[in-house]
Amino acid sequence: MAIQVTRTYVGSIQNHRQVCDGLDSLGDSASKIWNVARWTAGRIWDETGKIPGEGPLKAYMKNQVCWKDLNAQSSQKVIEELSDAFQSWFDLRHKYDKANPPGYRKHGDTRPRSTVTFKADGFKHDPKNNRVRLSKGSNFKEHFSDFILCEYQTRPDVSLSDATTVQNVRAVWTGGEWELHFVCKVEIEPNDAAGDGVAGIDLGITNIATVAFPDEYVLYPGNSLKQDKHYFKRAEYDTEGENGPSERSMWARRKRSERETHFYHVLTDAIITECVERNVGTLAVSWPENVRESDWGNTGNKKLHTWAFDRITQYLSYKGEERGVEVRKENEWNTSKTCSQCGDNTKSNRKHRGLYVCSSCELVGNADCNGAENMRQKITPSPHGEDRSNGCVAQPSTYLFDRESGTFKSREQVVL
Ligand SMILES: [Zn+2]
């Protein structure tokens, strides 16, 4: 039986030069709306001790001049994002003392280009000609029918044909250019479940993913991402001329982001394939809330990693869905502290970076594997790894990204 799923497809804009000024204005206005709403929420908060809800904020914002820079639904979406940001801050506050409320969107005197979402009456899609019309707000219209007409191209294996329902379109600034995200409802035929096995994943920074399969631990390091970062660094930070970043720096940013996307696709394909081959029908994915602060570096890094984790989880979910592997997001709280062998969660257990040492049962092993095993145990009926020998936490296999073949291979097969 076919099931309906939500997919997001990326379209690169073919007539970027013609539409980028228009999109820049909308992206700037979305930031402006965010900032005015943020300021308003702060003022009400100071006076009443409460953050205003989405409804009252929208009602207030409708009278602001900037509201009409965007299509009404697009403006409303900005307020919804702000409300969500306040909500996740409330949720986080229970866990971190240092969590900060959502901030303003500005870089010094300028504003960043925010994502602009176009809902039902904010866009008109022409799938036959790969075009989409995006609405502006009345402030930016010279004529009633003014809009931004984007010509786009998707990945070759993706078609936004008439059969696909596009729910909304987002214009996203990637740092070098705008791209379009089409959020679609798609019908797919799911495979039967891959099996009864359960696996767990720990997402991280050095090891992008660590998977606890029922019979083995596998590490997927981010070696090639690190190499790319190094390789493109100079070009990316190429001096900005009078007309913004140089051509070469734009090229480098685009190239690196393409390679990164490719890496995540290949990584998640490889993991789901391993699951299918090992009869794993359920995969528990961590949401890394408790990565040690020292690992994040500065806040910018944290944002970047959160974005990457989000993307990996998204890819795993939809690739898993097609191949009968159910991907479950589990809360990771405490999984890095807890011993996967005996369940002890003494704080002193995590001794060294990368190595987990349990003071109760004397387990010594790779900390990422221990975390992944704890994720697996959130779902598997056997607590504390009773269904396996934990000796393998110490000796995981490593699969490296091999540029030449574009696949992940065991360390022995990759010539470094
Ligand atoms: Zn232990």
Residues whose N, C-alpha, C, O or C-beta is under 5 A from the ligand:
A	BS01	ZN	C339 Q341 C342 G343 D344 C358 S360 C361 E362 L363
